[in-house]
Amino acid sequence: MKYTLRHCPQFFKDHIIVAYFFNARGDSLEKTPLGMLRSMTYQLLKHDHLYERFLPIFRMNENVFTKWKWNEVELKEFLLSETKKSQLKPLLFLIDALDECRESDVREVVDFLEELSISAVDANVTLNICLSSRHYPTISMKKNLELVVEREMQHGYDITRYVHDKLKARDQEIEREILKKADGVFMWVVLVVSMLNRTYDEGKVEAMHRKLNELPRDLEQLFETLLGKDSPDKHERIFLLQCVLFARRALKPEELYFAMTAMADAGSIGPWDQLRITDEVIQRRIISSSRGLIEIRKGTNKTVQYATLGYEVYCLSSKKNMAPCFVFSYAFEKQADFVSQDLSMRQSTTSSCEMGGFRRWIRTLI
């Protein structure tokens, strides 16, 4: 959908384009209908004639209430009213990753967008809506054009191009075997190419064929392989994955880094030397220790998240590798606060008693 949005201005020059991307790993406004409605309204208000229509609603709320927040009902009413009025330009709405919100919310969003579409047709207003979602949950719509990516010839071409562009070793036999084993699953390809590139960087070119043959075709089994049953840093990796999975709020990269460092050796923790432990060092450590399963979100306020929602679902359902105590989320929130306050704020001293207790306390969580 990001690719579509990037090229929309080229093909829909005369349209008002509104886009929203659901994100299950984000905060509440990134994965709820209210967040979608607020984002859509905000984008529409960048256009003068729509801003002028919205301003009276804002003024009325401002005069009646001392403190108030926008709610779904009034935002829906505004958007519906706009689809019934003549517009200076056609409207184009792009809604991505519907599956990343709750199933009940998915149905609510689809029902509302259908209502918008019907309202626009009745008012002779041009409104095009493009939705994207994984195959679950299955939501029926009265009238739509459906495109299943996996069935399109271009999907296979995209995978082929990705392998050719990203695989460091120029080996046609390996490329063919990757495409054969992938069976059209793009995420499998991304993970396997990353693993093979790591082997290549280690100078083990001769081991790439053997490693590829050993890798399972099933995506869930591949996730298990990534955890590395015999890997010396397996416990550190699981600790990182648990932290991201069960934290009540999105964690900053430095919080996760220092939690991981304290877990390994509490005695090494001291004031944060930003000249030595740079953002780049933190990023490399997190990506390396998690084997690319954790990424750092871009933006002003950087946080960590799973690189793929599929792995987060796997972790939640895996009793073997991801079975922390049920109070982990509550406990880690305290841990993250500790790291943020006592390390990120760069206190000049940290007592050995504090750090020893911190280390023992963290070890009770895994």
N, C-alpha and C positions, 0 to 999 in steps of 0.2 A: 504493500500500500504506500510506503514511503516513496518507492520508485514512481508509482502512479501520481502521487501528489507533486513530486518534483517536475513531472512532465505536463501536468495539467495546464499551467499557464500558457504553454506553447500551443495546445490544442483547444483550450477553452478560454480564449483571450477576453471574451465579452461576458464571462460568468463571474458571479460572486462565489468564491470557493471557500468552504468551511470543512475543516478536518479535525477528527478526534481519534486518539489512539488509546484504547483501554490498556492498562498495564497492571496485571495482578500483583506485581512486586512493588508497586508504588503506594502512595498514601491513599486515603479514602477518596479524594477527588480525582484520582487517576483510574479508579475501577468501579465507579458507581454512576447511576443515571444522573444524579445531581451534578457530578463533576462534568459529565458530557454536556448537560444543558447549560451550565455556566460557561463552559468553554465555547460552545456554539454561539451563545448570545453575545459573548465578548467579541468574537470574531466578526459577527454581523454588525456590531456597533461601530466598527471602523469605517463604515459607509454612512455618509452624512444623513441621508434620508431615513435610514433605519435608526440612527442615533436620535434624531428629532422625534421619532415615534415612541422611543423607549423612555426618553427623558421625563415625561409626565408621570409614568409609573414609578420611577425612582423618586421624584419629588414628593409624590403622595406618601410613599413609605417613609421618607425622611421626615415629613411633617407629623405623621401619626405616631411613629415609634422612635423611642430614644435609642434603643439598641435593637438591631434586627439583622437577619441574614436571609438571603434569597432562598426560596424553597421551590421544590419541583413544580408545584401546581401553577404558581404565577409565571414561571419561566416557560412552562408548556403552553400556557394560555397566550403568552406573547408570541412564541414561535408559530403556534397555530393561526393566530390572527394575521401574521405576516404572510402566510401561505394563501390567505384568502384575499389579499390585497394585490393590486397591480404593482409589479416590481420594475425598476429601471433596467435591471439585468437579470438573466436567468440564474437560478440557484443550483449549486452542485455541492452535495454533502458527502463526505468520505468518512466512514466509521470503520475503524480497524480493530481486530482482535476481540470480537464480541464474546468469545469463549473465555476471556480472562476476567469476566465478572461473574457474580453468582447466577445460577441458572434462572432463578426467579427474576433477577434483574435483566437477564438476556431477553426474556419474554416481554418484560415491560418495555424495554427499548425498542424491540421489533414492533410491538403493537403501536407504540407512539409514532414511529417512523412511517408505518403504514397509514396511520391516521393523517400524518402530514401530507403524504403522497395523495391520498384520496381528496383531501381538502384542496390541494393545489390543482388537481385535475378539474374539480368542480368549479374552481375560480379561474380556470384557463391560465394558470401560472406555471411556467416551466420550472420544474424541480426534478433533478436527477439525484438518486441516492445510491451509493455504492457501499455495500457491507462486506466485510471479510470475517471469516471465522474458521476454526478447525471443525472437524466433522461432528464433534460433540460439544454442547448439547444440540440435538436435532430440533429445530424450530421451523414449523411450517408457515408459509406465507401464501396469501391468496393469489398474488400475481407477481412473478419475478422472473428474471433471466439468470440462470445458474451457470457458473463456470467452476469446474472442479480442476484445480491446478494439476494434480497428479495425472490426469487423463490427457493433458495437453502435450503435444509434441515438444513445445518449447521448454517444458519442465526438464525433460531429459537433456536437452541441449544446454540448459543453464547449469545442470550438475556437471556435465562434461567440461564446460568452460571453466567452472570453479576448480575442478580437479587439475586441469591443465595449468591454470593461472597460479594456484596456491601451492601445489606440490613442488617442493624444492628440487627433488631428484627428477631428472628428465629420463623417465623410464616408461615406455609405452606399455610394457607388460603389466607393470604395477597399476598404471592408470586404467587399463582394461579390467583388471581384477577388482579394483575399487568399484567401478561402475557396475560390474556384475553382482558383487556382494551387496551393494547398497540397495538394490531393488527399488529405486525411486525415492528412498528416504534421505532427504537433504541433510537432516541433523546428523545422521550416521556418517555421512560423507565428511561433514565439517569436523567432527570429533576424530575420525580416523586419519584424515589428512594432518591434523594437528599432532597426533601421536607419531605418525611416520616422519613428520618434519623434525620432531624432537630427536628421533633416532638418527636422522640424517645429520643434525647439528652435532651429535655426539661422535660423528665419524663412523658410525656403524652401518655403512651403506649396504654391506653384505647381509645384514640382519633384517633389512626392510621387507624382503619377500617372506621370510619366515614369520615375522611379526604380523604381517597382513594375513597370512594363512591361519594364524592362531586366533585372530580376532573373531568374535562371534558375529553372526549376521543380525541377531536380535538386538534391538536398541537397549532394552533393559539389561540384558546380559553384558552389553558393552559398558554400561554405567558401572556395573559391578567390577569389570576389569579395570576401569579407571581408578577405582578406589585402591587397587593394588593390594591384594591379600598379603603378599610377602614384602611389600615396600617398607623400607626403614622409616619413612616419614608418614606412614599410614595414619597413625594416631593424630598427628598434626593436621592432616588433611580432613579427617573426620571431624576434628574439633572445629575447624574453619566452617565446614558445611553445616554443622549443628548451630554454630553461632548465627549464621545468616538465616538459617531456616526458622529458628525459634525466637529470635529477638523480636520484641514487641514493636520496635521502631526500626527504621532503616539505619544501618550503622555507617559511620564514616570510615574511610579506608584506614586512617591512623588508629581509630579505635580497634578495628579488627587486627591490625598489625601488632599493636602493643599487647593486646589480649593474647595473641599467638606467642609473642616473645615471652610474656610472663608465664605462660603455660610451659614453655620449654625450659626457661631458666629465669626464675624471678630475680635472682641475684644480679642479673645483667641489666635490670631496668634502672634507669636514672632519668635526669632531665632530658627532654627531647632536643637533641642536637640536630637542628634542621639543615645544617651545612653537610652533615654526614648522612643522616637518614632523610633523604629528600623524598618528594612525592613519587619520583620515578622509581626509587629503591623500594618504596612501599608497594607500588603497583606491581613491580616485577616479582616481589616476594609472594604477594597474594595470588597472582596468576600462576606462578610456578608451583606453589604448595598445593593449590586447588586443582592443578592440571588443567587450567583453563575453564573450570566449571563455575568459577566466580569471576565476575567482571565489575569494573567500576563505571558507574553511570556518568555520562558526560553532563556538564552543566555547571552552574554557579556553586550549588551545594552538592558536592560529590558524595555519593553513597555506594555501597556494594550491594550486589544482587546476583542471583543465579544467572548464568549466561543463557540458559534455556529453561523455560517453564516446565518442560518435560522432565528435567532432572529434579526439579523441586517436587513434582508429583511423585516421582520415583522414591525420593527420600522420605516423603510422608507415608508412603505405603510399605517401606522396607523396614521390617522388624529386625533384620539381621545386622544392618550397618547403621541404622539411624534410630536407635531406641533409647534416648535419654530419659531422665526422669520427667514427670509431667510438670514439675515446677521450674523447668529449665528456662522457659521464656521469662518468668518473673525474676529468676536469679540472674540471668544474663543482663537484664535491664540494669540491675544494680552494678554488675560488672562493667558494663559500658559506661555508666555514669562515673564510676571510679576512674576508668582509663581516661575519660574526657577531662575530668576535673584535675586529677593528680598527675597526669602525664602530658596531655595536650596543652594544658595551661603552663607547662614547663616550670613546676616548682623547683626550687634550688636543691631541696633535699627530699629523700624518701627513706624512711626508716626501714631497716632490715626486718624489724618485727612486722611492720605493715605488709611488706612484700612477701614475707614468709607465710603470713596468714592468708594473703590474697591467693598465693599459689595453692595452698592446701584447700582453700574454699573452692577454687576453680576445678580442682581434681575431683571434687565430689559431684560435679555436674556431668561427667562423661563416663 
